[in-house]
């Protein structure tokens, strides 16, 4: 079921009504110092295999192409490889869809055009596989496609707009509700924010907003060096306990650092009762 869990969800269901496992900094598997930049232990292909359907991809614009970075840290991964991985998966699992958040990362290097122009170049190479509408689609319209969530500027409509991204833990726009409080004093504070945001999402019935819950974050030590593990480890434990008891209500996309097969399944299982 992990590779085809969306197949059991009716076509008329809005993506905003589905509980979707996601990963923060999905391509960040490398770091120079433990706990500073790595956010995932699984490859993109492995993430797809365990049921992840929301991906947060950070692209450095260099030589009019995209390379995957986390801050200044290269991840030895090209955006072309990312798209080919998604394309191959969707060709083999046509009932699934992938929500892809694209954000510009770090400083551009030796470029001759804006970031959005290079995005369009990639889109034009595989237009049939992309959904680039601004509205949150029904699953039937998105099956077999990559749904673009745009975290970069564009003068023309292009994907679900998410350029003004608030980080106060409770951000709303026309199409989005976002909890992405990432600079934190401790994991306990993060979990309180997550719990409040979950409560909001389970009480709201609007299909116009896609709800994004980032359980990721970091603390800084006295030298200002970030510590990702100080948030991810205790938060993933809290999340495991929460999901074990959670009701089958809409939460939205739950986006993790260091996702596991067990956590991913606990999230997408919220879409189903024991009978289905």
Secondary structure, DSSP 8 states (H G I E B T S, - for coil): -TTSGGGGS-TT-BGGGS-EEEETTTT----SSTTSS---SS-HHHHHHTT--EEEEEEEEETTEEEEEETTEEEEEEHHHHHHHHHHHHHH-TT--EEEEEEE-S--BS-SS-HHHHHHHHHHHTGGGEE--SS--BHHHHTTSEEEEEES--SS--SEE--S---SS-EE-SSEEEE---B-S-HHHHHHHHHHHHHHHHH---SS-EEEEE---BEE-TT--EESHHHHHHHHHHHHHHHHH--S----EEEESS--HHHHHHHHGGG--TT-
